[in-house]
Amino acid sequence: MNTKNSDVMKRGDERVERVDQKRQYATAVDIFENADELLLVADMPGVTLEEVNIHFEKNQLSLEGHCTCLPEEPEDPGFTYVRKFVMPGGVNADKISAELKKGVLTVHLPKHDSLRPRQIMVHAG
């Protein structure tokens, strides 16, 4: 498939949409929430650890991963996966962590203690 003239690139079962003409694609992301954290799972096949950039500033999370694994032509520089999210307040930025395994980027966004549910003890009076 010629991705230079296409709005959607298909790789296996994955579909990613072109963001702009610089061969940037918005990759699929699943977002989960539990009592302790928000969890983002992004598909970035072909991206290596050295090619991933994650930034968190003013409640905005930016994900970027450059892929050079499937060049259409020898001089082809590859393409970039990108996604940006405005996160709700209460993310503990100092404890954000991420891992990349087999083309899947997982980002853990822990909640501040003040946002975590807690059990209130009731005392006999």
N, CA, C and O atoms as a GROMACS GRO file, in nm:
protein
  500
    1MET      N    1   0.084  -0.118   0.000
    1MET     CA    2   0.000   0.000   0.000
    1MET      C    3   0.088   0.124   0.000
    1MET      O    4   0.184   0.130   0.078
    2ASN      N    5   0.062   0.219  -0.081
    2ASN     CA    6   0.138   0.342  -0.087
    2ASN      C    7   0.085   0.438   0.018
    2ASN      O    8  -0.021   0.497   0.000
    3THR      N    9   0.159   0.454   0.130
    3THR     CA   10   0.112   0.540   0.239
    3THR      C   11   0.127   0.687   0.208
    3THR      O   12   0.065   0.770   0.274
    4LYS      N   13   0.209   0.721   0.109
    4LYS     CA   14   0.227   0.862   0.078
    4LYS      C   15   0.101   0.924   0.021
    4LYS      O   16   0.080   1.045   0.036
    5ASN      N   17   0.017   0.846  -0.044
    5ASN     CA   18  -0.105   0.899  -0.104
    5ASN      C   19  -0.230   0.852  -0.031
    5ASN      O   20  -0.341   0.874  -0.079
    6SER      N   21  -0.213   0.790   0.082
    6SER     CA   22  -0.326   0.732   0.154
    6SER      C   23  -0.349   0.805   0.284
    6SER      O   24  -0.255   0.854   0.347
    7ASP      N   25  -0.476   0.813   0.325
    7ASP     CA   26  -0.509   0.874   0.452
    7ASP      C   27  -0.501   0.774   0.566
    7ASP      O   28  -0.491   0.812   0.682
    8VAL      N   29  -0.506   0.646   0.533
    8VAL     CA   30  -0.502   0.542   0.635
    8VAL      C   31  -0.399   0.438   0.594
    8VAL      O   32  -0.394   0.396   0.479
    9MET      N   33  -0.317   0.397   0.688
    9MET     CA   34  -0.220   0.292   0.664
    9MET      C   35  -0.268   0.169   0.739
    9MET      O   36  -0.314   0.179   0.852
   10LYS      N   37  -0.258   0.054   0.677
   10LYS     CA   38  -0.299  -0.070   0.742
   10LYS      C   39  -0.179  -0.162   0.753
   10LYS      O   40  -0.112  -0.190   0.653
   11ARG      N   41  -0.152  -0.208   0.875
   11ARG     CA   42  -0.043  -0.302   0.901
   11ARG      C   43  -0.105  -0.416   0.981
   11ARG      O   44  -0.132  -0.401   1.100
   12GLY      N   45  -0.126  -0.529   0.917
   12GLY     CA   46  -0.191  -0.640   0.984
   12GLY      C   47  -0.334  -0.601   1.019
   12GLY      O   48  -0.410  -0.558   0.932
   13ASP      N   49  -0.369  -0.614   1.145
   13ASP     CA   50  -0.503  -0.575   1.191
   13ASP      C   51  -0.507  -0.430   1.238
   13ASP      O   52  -0.612  -0.382   1.279
   14GLU      N   53  -0.394  -0.362   1.234
   14GLU     CA   54  -0.385  -0.226   1.287
   14GLU      C   55  -0.415  -0.123   1.178
   14GLU      O   56  -0.369  -0.136   1.064
   15ARG      N   57  -0.490  -0.022   1.213
   15ARG     CA   58  -0.515   0.090   1.124
   15ARG      C   59  -0.472   0.217   1.196
   15ARG      O   60  -0.509   0.239   1.311
   16VAL      N   61  -0.395   0.298   1.128
   16VAL     CA   62  -0.354   0.426   1.186
   16VAL      C   63  -0.386   0.535   1.086
   16VAL      O   64  -0.372   0.516   0.965
   17GLU      N   65  -0.427   0.651   1.136
   17GLU     CA   66  -0.467   0.761   1.049
   17GLU      C   67  -0.352   0.860   1.032
   17GLU      O   68  -0.277   0.886   1.126
   18ARG      N   69  -0.340   0.914   0.911
   18ARG     CA   70  -0.238   1.014   0.883
   18ARG      C   71  -0.276   1.144   0.954
   18ARG      O   72  -0.390   1.189   0.947
   19VAL      N   73  -0.178   1.204   1.024
   19VAL     CA   74  -0.200   1.329   1.093
   19VAL      C   75  -0.168   1.446   1.002
   19VAL      O   76  -0.243   1.544   0.999
   20ASP      N   77  -0.059   1.439   0.929
   20ASP     CA   78  -0.022   1.546   0.838
   20ASP      C   79   0.064   1.489   0.725
   20ASP      O   80   0.079   1.367   0.714
   21GLN      N   81   0.118   1.574   0.642
   21GLN     CA   82   0.195   1.530   0.526
   21GLN      C   83   0.338   1.490   0.559
   21GLN      O   84   0.412   1.451   0.469
   22LYS      N   85   0.380   1.498   0.685
   22LYS     CA   86   0.515   1.459   0.724
   22LYS      C   87   0.521   1.311   0.760
   22LYS      O   88   0.614   1.268   0.827
   23ARG      N   89   0.424   1.235   0.718
   23ARG     CA   90   0.415   1.092   0.746
   23ARG      C   91   0.408   1.067   0.896
   23ARG      O   92   0.485   0.989   0.952
   24GLN      N   93   0.315   1.137   0.958
   24GLN     CA   94   0.284   1.114   1.098
   24GLN      C   95   0.148   1.049   1.105
   24GLN      O   96   0.055   1.088   1.035
   25TYR      N   97   0.138   0.949   1.191
   25TYR     CA   98   0.014   0.874   1.203
   25TYR      C   99  -0.032   0.872   1.348
   25TYR      O  100   0.048   0.854   1.440
   26ALA      N  101  -0.163   0.890   1.369
   26ALA     CA  102  -0.222   0.878   1.502
   26ALA      C  103  -0.252   0.731   1.525
   26ALA      O  104  -0.344   0.675   1.466
   27THR      N  105  -0.175   0.670   1.611
   27THR     CA  106  -0.188   0.527   1.635
   27THR      C  107  -0.298   0.497   1.736
   27THR      O  108  -0.339   0.584   1.814
   28ALA      N  109  -0.346   0.375   1.733
   28ALA     CA  110  -0.453   0.333   1.823
   28ALA      C  111  -0.404   0.332   1.968
   28ALA      O  112  -0.294   0.285   1.997
   29VAL      N  113  -0.487   0.387   2.058
   29VAL     CA  114  -0.455   0.392   2.200
   29VAL      C  115  -0.578   0.350   2.280
   29VAL      O  116  -0.688   0.398   2.254
   30ASP      N  117  -0.558   0.262   2.376
   30ASP     CA  118  -0.663   0.226   2.472
   30ASP      C  119  -0.629   0.294   2.603
   30ASP      O  120  -0.512   0.299   2.643
   31ILE      N  121  -0.732   0.348   2.671
   31ILE     CA  122  -0.712   0.415   2.799
   31ILE      C  123  -0.797   0.344   2.903
   31ILE      O  124  -0.916   0.323   2.884
   32PHE      N  125  -0.732   0.309   3.014
   32PHE     CA  126  -0.800   0.241   3.124
   32PHE      C  127  -0.780   0.323   3.251
   32PHE      O  128  -0.683   0.397   3.265
   33GLU      N  129  -0.874   0.309   3.343
   33GLU     CA  130  -0.861   0.377   3.472
   33GLU      C  131  -0.895   0.279   3.583
   33GLU      O  132  -0.991   0.203   3.573
   34ASN      N  133  -0.815   0.281   3.688
   34ASN     CA  134  -0.848   0.208   3.808
   34ASN      C  135  -0.831   0.303   3.926
   34ASN      O  136  -0.810   0.422   3.907
   35ALA      N  137  -0.841   0.252   4.046
   35ALA     CA  138  -0.836   0.337   4.165
   35ALA      C  139  -0.703   0.410   4.179
   35ALA      O  140  -0.699   0.520   4.235
   36ASP      N  141  -0.595   0.351   4.130
   36ASP     CA  142  -0.462   0.406   4.151
   36ASP      C  143  -0.402   0.484   4.035
   36ASP      O  144  -0.315   0.569   4.056
   37GLU      N  145  -0.449   0.458   3.912
   37GLU     CA  146  -0.381   0.518   3.798
   37GLU      C  147  -0.467   0.519   3.672
   37GLU      O  148  -0.569   0.451   3.663
   38LEU      N  149  -0.423   0.600   3.577
   38LEU     CA  150  -0.471   0.592   3.439
   38LEU      C  151  -0.364   0.513   3.364
   38LEU      O  152  -0.245   0.527   3.391
   39LEU      N  153  -0.408   0.431   3.270
   39LEU     CA  154  -0.316   0.346   3.195
   39LEU      C  155  -0.344   0.364   3.047
   39LEU      O  156  -0.457   0.344   3.002
   40LEU      N  157  -0.242   0.403   2.971
   40LEU     CA  158  -0.255   0.417   2.826
   40LEU      C  159  -0.175   0.306   2.759
   40LEU      O  160  -0.060   0.282   2.794
   41VAL      N  161  -0.237   0.239   2.663
   41VAL     CA  162  -0.172   0.132   2.589
   41VAL      C  163  -0.177   0.170   2.441
   41VAL      O  164  -0.285   0.175   2.381
   42ALA      N  165  -0.060   0.196   2.382
   42ALA     CA  166  -0.052   0.244   2.244
   42ALA      C  167   0.020   0.142   2.157
   42ALA      O  168   0.125   0.090   2.194
   43ASP      N  169  -0.038   0.115   2.040
   43ASP     CA  170   0.025   0.026   1.942
   43ASP      C  171   0.128   0.105   1.862
   43ASP      O  172   0.093   0.202   1.795
   44MET      N  173   0.253   0.062   1.868
   44MET     CA  174   0.361   0.126   1.793
   44MET      C  175   0.453   0.020   1.734
   44MET      O  176   0.571   0.015   1.768
   45PRO      N  177   0.401  -0.066   1.646
   45PRO     CA  178   0.485  -0.172   1.590
   45PRO      C  179   0.604  -0.115   1.514
   45PRO      O  180   0.591  -0.018   1.439
   46GLY      N  181   0.719  -0.179   1.533
   46GLY     CA  182   0.840  -0.139   1.462
   46GLY      C  183   0.920  -0.032   1.531
   46GLY      O  184   1.030   0.001   1.487
   47VAL      N  185   0.869   0.024   1.640
   47VAL     CA  186   0.940   0.130   1.712
   47VAL      C  187   1.030   0.066   1.817
   47VAL      O  188   0.988  -0.026   1.888
   48THR      N  189   1.154   0.114   1.826
   48THR     CA  190   1.246   0.066   1.928
   48THR      C  191   1.248   0.162   2.046
   48THR      O  192   1.199   0.274   2.037
   49LEU      N  193   1.306   0.118   2.155
   49LEU     CA  194   1.312   0.198   2.276
   49LEU      C  195   1.379   0.333   2.252
   49LEU      O  196   1.338   0.434   2.309
   50GLU      N  197   1.482   0.335   2.169
   50GLU     CA  198   1.554   0.459   2.140
   50GLU      C  199   1.471   0.557   2.057
   50GLU      O  200   1.504   0.676   2.051
   51GLU      N  201   1.364   0.510   1.994
   51GLU     CA  202   1.285   0.594   1.904
   51GLU      C  203   1.155   0.644   1.968
   51GLU      O  204   1.070   0.700   1.899
   52VAL      N  205   1.138   0.623   2.100
   52VAL     CA  206   1.017   0.664   2.170
   52VAL      C  207   1.044   0.789   2.253
   52VAL      O  208   1.145   0.796   2.323
   53ASN      N  209   0.954   0.886   2.245
   53ASN     CA  210   0.960   1.007   2.327
   53ASN      C  211   0.825   1.027   2.394
   53ASN      O  212   0.721   1.023   2.328
   54ILE      N  213   0.827   1.048   2.525
   54ILE     CA  214   0.706   1.074   2.601
   54ILE      C  215   0.730   1.202   2.680
   54ILE      O  216   0.831   1.215   2.749
   55HIS      N  217   0.636   1.297   2.670
   55HIS     CA  218   0.646   1.423   2.742
   55HIS      C  219   0.516   1.448   2.816
   55HIS      O  220   0.408   1.420   2.764
   56PHE      N  221   0.526   1.501   2.938
   56PHE     CA  222   0.409   1.538   3.016
   56PHE      C  223   0.433   1.678   3.070
   56PHE      O  224   0.526   1.700   3.149
   57GLU      N  225   0.348   1.773   3.028
   57GLU     CA  226   0.363   1.911   3.072
   57GLU      C  227   0.226   1.976   3.075
   57GLU      O  228   0.149   1.968   2.979
   58LYS      N  229   0.196   2.041   3.186
   58LYS     CA  230   0.069   2.113   3.204
   58LYS      C  231  -0.050   2.024   3.170
   58LYS      O  232  -0.140   2.064   3.096
   59ASN      N  233  -0.050   1.903   3.223
   59ASN     CA  234  -0.157   1.804   3.204
   59ASN      C  235  -0.172   1.758   3.060
   59ASN      O  236  -0.275   1.701   3.025
   60GLN      N  237  -0.073   1.782   2.974
   60GLN     CA  238  -0.077   1.731   2.838
   60GLN      C  239   0.029   1.621   2.823
   60GLN      O  240   0.147   1.642   2.850
   61LEU      N  241  -0.016   1.504   2.778
   61LEU     CA  242   0.072   1.391   2.753
   61LEU      C  243   0.093   1.378   2.603
   61LEU      O  244  -0.003   1.373   2.527
   62SER      N  245   0.219   1.374   2.561
   62SER     CA  246   0.254   1.359   2.420
   62SER      C  247   0.332   1.230   2.402
   62SER      O  248   0.430   1.205   2.472
   63LEU      N  249   0.287   1.148   2.307
   63LEU     CA  250   0.355   1.023   2.274
   63LEU      C  251   0.406   1.034   2.131
   63LEU      O  252   0.335   1.082   2.042
   64GLU      N  253   0.529   0.991   2.109
   64GLU     CA  254   0.586   0.993   1.974
   64GLU      C  255   0.681   0.875   1.960
   64GLU      O  256   0.763   0.848   2.048
   65GLY      N  257   0.670   0.805   1.848
   65GLY     CA  258   0.758   0.694   1.820
   65GLY      C  259   0.791   0.690   1.672
   65GLY      O  260   0.701   0.685   1.588
   66HIS      N  261   0.919   0.692   1.641
   66HIS     CA  262   0.962   0.693   1.501
   66HIS      C  263   0.991   0.550   1.456
   66HIS      O  264   1.056   0.474   1.527
   67CYS      N  265   0.944   0.516   1.336
   67CYS     CA  266   0.963   0.382   1.282
   67CYS      C  267   1.037   0.390   1.149
   67CYS      O  268   0.994   0.458   1.056
   68THR      N  269   1.150   0.321   1.142
   68THR     CA  270   1.227   0.314   1.017
   68THR      C  271   1.230   0.171   0.966
   68THR      O  272   1.309   0.139   0.877
   69CYS      N  273   1.144   0.085   1.020
   69CYS     CA  274   1.154  -0.058   0.992
   69CYS      C  275   1.092  -0.099   0.859
   69CYS      O  276   1.126  -0.206   0.807
   70LEU      N  277   1.004  -0.020   0.802
   70LEU     CA  278   0.937  -0.060   0.678
   70LEU      C  279   0.955   0.044   0.569
   70LEU      O  280   0.855   0.095   0.517
   71PRO      N  281   1.077   0.077   0.533
   71PRO     CA  282   1.095   0.180   0.430
   71PRO      C  283   1.044   0.132   0.294
   71PRO      O  284   1.070   0.020   0.251
   72GLU      N  285   0.972   0.220   0.227
   72GLU     CA  286   0.922   0.188   0.093
   72GLU      C  287   1.033   0.198  -0.010
   72GLU      O  288   1.032   0.127  -0.111
   73GLU      N  289   1.126   0.285   0.016
   73GLU     CA  290   1.240   0.305  -0.074
   73GLU      C  291   1.365   0.319   0.013
   73GLU      O  292   1.354   0.358   0.129
   74PRO      N  293   1.482   0.288  -0.039
   74PRO     CA  294   1.603   0.296   0.043
   74PRO      C  295   1.624   0.433   0.108
   74PRO      O  296   1.677   0.440   0.219
   75GLU      N  297   1.584   0.540   0.043
   75GLU     CA  298   1.604   0.674   0.101
   75GLU      C  299   1.486   0.718   0.187
   75GLU      O  300   1.484   0.830   0.237
   76ASP      N  301   1.389   0.631   0.206
   76ASP     CA  302   1.270   0.662   0.285
   76ASP      C  303   1.307   0.675   0.433
   76ASP      O  304   1.364   0.582   0.490
   77PRO      N  305   1.277   0.790   0.496
   77PRO     CA  306   1.313   0.809   0.637
   77PRO      C  307   1.218   0.741   0.735
   77PRO      O  308   1.238   0.750   0.856
   78GLY      N  309   1.116   0.673   0.686
   78GLY     CA  310   1.020   0.608   0.775
   78GLY      C  311   0.904   0.702   0.808
   78GLY      O  312   0.873   0.794   0.732
   79PHE      N  313   0.842   0.678   0.923
   79PHE     CA  314   0.728   0.759   0.964
   79PHE      C  315   0.725   0.766   1.116
   79PHE      O  316   0.804   0.700   1.184
   80THR      N  317   0.634   0.848   1.168
   80THR     CA  318   0.625   0.870   1.312
   80THR      C  319   0.482   0.849   1.359
   80THR      O  320   0.387   0.896   1.297
   81TYR      N  321   0.468   0.776   1.470
   81TYR     CA  322   0.340   0.766   1.539
   81TYR      C  323   0.332   0.883   1.637
   81TYR      O  324   0.430   0.911   1.707
   82VAL      N  325   0.219   0.950   1.643
   82VAL     CA  326   0.202   1.059   1.739
   82VAL      C  327   0.062   1.054   1.800
   82VAL      O  328  -0.034   1.016   1.733
   83ARG      N  329   0.052   1.093   1.925
   83ARG     CA  330  -0.076   1.112   1.992
   83ARG      C  331  -0.054   1.214   2.103
   83ARG      O  332   0.051   1.216   2.166
   84LYS      N  333  -0.154   1.298   2.126
   84LYS     CA  334  -0.151   1.395   2.235
   84LYS      C  335  -0.282   1.387   2.310
   84LYS      O  336  -0.389   1.372   2.250
   85PHE      N  337  -0.272   1.396   2.441
   85PHE     CA  338  -0.390   1.388   2.526
   85PHE      C  339  -0.385   1.496   2.632
   85PHE      O  340  -0.278   1.526   2.686
   86VAL      N  341  -0.499   1.554   2.661
   86VAL     CA  342  -0.512   1.641   2.777
   86VAL      C  343  -0.565   1.553   2.889
   86VAL      O  344  -0.676   1.500   2.882
   87MET      N  345  -0.484   1.538   2.992
   87MET     CA  346  -0.518   1.450   3.102
   87MET      C  347  -0.592   1.528   3.210
   87MET      O  348  -0.573   1.649   3.224
   88PRO      N  349  -0.677   1.461   3.286
   88PRO     CA  350  -0.744   1.530   3.396
   88PRO      C  351  -0.643   1.570   3.502
   88PRO      O  352  -0.537   1.509   3.513
   89GLY      N  353  -0.676   1.671   3.579
   89GLY     CA  354  -0.587   1.711   3.689
   89GLY      C  355  -0.574   1.596   3.787
   89GLY      O  356  -0.660   1.509   3.794
   90GLY      N  357  -0.466   1.596   3.862
   90GLY     CA  358  -0.448   1.494   3.963
   90GLY      C  359  -0.351   1.384   3.925
   90GLY      O  360  -0.333   1.290   4.003
   91VAL      N  361  -0.288   1.393   3.808
   91VAL     CA  362  -0.185   1.295   3.770
   91VAL      C  363  -0.056   1.332   3.842
   91VAL      O  364  -0.014   1.448   3.838
   92ASN      N  365   0.005   1.236   3.907
   92ASN     CA  366   0.131   1.258   3.977
   92ASN      C  367   0.245   1.247   3.876
   92ASN      O  368   0.296   1.138   3.850
   93ALA      N  369   0.284   1.360   3.821
   93ALA     CA  370   0.383   1.364   3.712
   93ALA      C  371   0.517   1.303   3.752
   93ALA      O  372   0.588   1.249   3.667
   94ASP      N  373   0.554   1.312   3.879
   94ASP     CA  374   0.683   1.260   3.924
   94ASP      C  375   0.689   1.107   3.922
   94ASP      O  376   0.797   1.049   3.927
   95LYS      N  377   0.575   1.043   3.916
   95LYS     CA  378   0.573   0.896   3.922
   95LYS      C  379   0.526   0.831   3.791
   95LYS      O  380   0.499   0.711   3.790
   96ILE      N  381   0.518   0.907   3.683
   96ILE     CA  382   0.480   0.849   3.554
   96ILE      C  383   0.590   0.753   3.509
   96ILE      O  384   0.709   0.783   3.521
   97SER      N  385   0.548   0.638   3.458
   97SER     CA  386   0.645   0.541   3.406
   97SER      C  387   0.590   0.481   3.277
   97SER      O  388   0.471   0.492   3.249
   98ALA      N  389   0.678   0.419   3.200
   98ALA     CA  390   0.636   0.360   3.073
   98ALA      C  391   0.727   0.243   3.038
   98ALA      O  392   0.842   0.237   3.081
   99GLU      N  393   0.672   0.151   2.958
   99GLU     CA  394   0.752   0.042   2.905
   99GLU      C  395   0.708   0.012   2.763
   99GLU      O  396   0.593   0.033   2.725
  100LEU      N  397   0.802  -0.037   2.684
  100LEU     CA  398   0.777  -0.076   2.546
  100LEU      C  399   0.810  -0.223   2.532
  100LEU      O  400   0.922  -0.265   2.562
  101LYS      N  401   0.713  -0.301   2.487
  101LYS     CA  402   0.734  -0.444   2.472
  101LYS      C  403   0.662  -0.492   2.348
  101LYS      O  404   0.540  -0.479   2.336
  102LYS      N  405   0.738  -0.548   2.253
  102LYS     CA  406   0.685  -0.604   2.130
  102LYS      C  407   0.592  -0.506   2.057
  102LYS      O  408   0.484  -0.544   2.011
  103GLY      N  409   0.634  -0.380   2.047
  103GLY     CA  410   0.558  -0.281   1.971
  103GLY      C  411   0.439  -0.223   2.044
  103GLY      O  412   0.359  -0.152   1.983
  104VAL      N  413   0.426  -0.250   2.173
  104VAL     CA  414   0.316  -0.194   2.252
  104VAL      C  415   0.376  -0.107   2.362
  104VAL      O  416   0.453  -0.155   2.446
  105LEU      N  417   0.339   0.021   2.360
  105LEU     CA  418   0.385   0.117   2.461
  105LEU      C  419   0.278   0.126   2.569
  105LEU      O  420   0.162   0.153   2.540
  106THR      N  421   0.319   0.104   2.694
  106THR     CA  422   0.227   0.114   2.808
  106THR      C  423   0.275   0.228   2.897
  106THR      O  424   0.390   0.228   2.942
  107VAL      N  425   0.187   0.325   2.923
  107VAL     CA  426   0.221   0.440   3.005
  107VAL      C  427   0.133   0.438   3.130
  107VAL      O  428   0.011   0.434   3.121
  108HIS      N  429   0.199   0.439   3.247
  108HIS     CA  430   0.131   0.441   3.375
  108HIS      C  431   0.129   0.584   3.427
  108HIS      O  432   0.234   0.646   3.443
  109LEU      N  433   0.010   0.637   3.454
  109LEU     CA  434  -0.007   0.772   3.505
  109LEU      C  435  -0.072   0.763   3.643
  109LEU      O  436  -0.195   0.764   3.653
  110PRO      N  437   0.009   0.754   3.750
  110PRO     CA  438  -0.047   0.739   3.884
  110PRO      C  439  -0.125   0.863   3.926
  110PRO      O  440  -0.090   0.976   3.891
  111LYS      N  441  -0.231   0.840   4.002
  111LYS     CA  442  -0.311   0.950   4.055
  111LYS      C  443  -0.247   1.000   4.185
  111LYS      O  444  -0.182   0.923   4.257
  112HIS      N  445  -0.266   1.130   4.213
  112HIS     CA  446  -0.225   1.182   4.343
  112HIS      C  447  -0.308   1.112   4.450
  112HIS      O  448  -0.421   1.071   4.426
  113ASP      N  449  -0.251   1.100   4.568
  113ASP     CA  450  -0.320   1.033   4.678
  113ASP      C  451  -0.456   1.096   4.707
  113ASP      O  452  -0.549   1.026   4.747
  114SER      N  453  -0.467   1.227   4.687
  114SER     CA  454  -0.594   1.296   4.717
  114SER      C  455  -0.708   1.251   4.624
  114SER      O  456  -0.824   1.270   4.658
  115LEU      N  457  -0.676   1.194   4.510
  115LEU     CA  458  -0.780   1.150   4.416
  115LEU      C  459  -0.812   1.002   4.428
  115LEU      O  460  -0.909   0.954   4.369
  116ARG      N  461  -0.733   0.929   4.503
  116ARG     CA  462  -0.757   0.786   4.517
  116ARG      C  463  -0.872   0.763   4.616
  116ARG      O  464  -0.881   0.832   4.717
  117PRO      N  465  -0.957   0.668   4.586
  117PRO     CA  466  -1.064   0.637   4.681
  117PRO      C  467  -1.004   0.584   4.811
  117PRO      O  468  -0.901   0.516   4.810
  118ARG      N  469  -1.068   0.615   4.920
  118ARG     CA  470  -1.019   0.563   5.047
  118ARG      C  471  -1.138   0.528   5.135
  118ARG      O  472  -1.246   0.587   5.125
  119GLN      N  473  -1.115   0.433   5.220
  119GLN     CA  474  -1.217   0.389   5.314
  119GLN      C  475  -1.214   0.481   5.436
  119GLN      O  476  -1.107   0.507   5.492
  120ILE      N  477  -1.329   0.529   5.477
  120ILE     CA  478  -1.340   0.614   5.595
  120ILE      C  479  -1.380   0.529   5.713
  120ILE      O  480  -1.484   0.462   5.710
  121MET      N  481  -1.300   0.532   5.816
  121MET     CA  482  -1.329   0.454   5.935
  121MET      C  483  -1.438   0.524   6.016
  121MET      O  484  -1.436   0.646   6.033
  122VAL      N  485  -1.530   0.447   6.066
  122VAL     CA  486  -1.639   0.498   6.150
  122VAL      C  487  -1.612   0.450   6.293
  122VAL      O  488  -1.591   0.331   6.316
  123HIS      N  489  -1.612   0.542   6.385
  123HIS     CA  490  -1.586   0.509   6.527
  123HIS      C  491  -1.715   0.518   6.606
  123HIS      O  492  -1.801   0.601   6.577
  124ALA      N  493  -1.728   0.433   6.704
  124ALA     CA  494  -1.846   0.436   6.792
  124ALA      C  495  -1.837   0.563   6.876
  124ALA      O  496  -1.729   0.600   6.922
  125GLY      N  497  -1.947   0.628   6.895
  125GLY     CA  498  -1.943   0.753   6.967
  125GLY      C  499  -2.022   0.754   7.084
  125GLY      O  500  -2.027   0.855   7.154
   0.00000   0.00000   0.00000
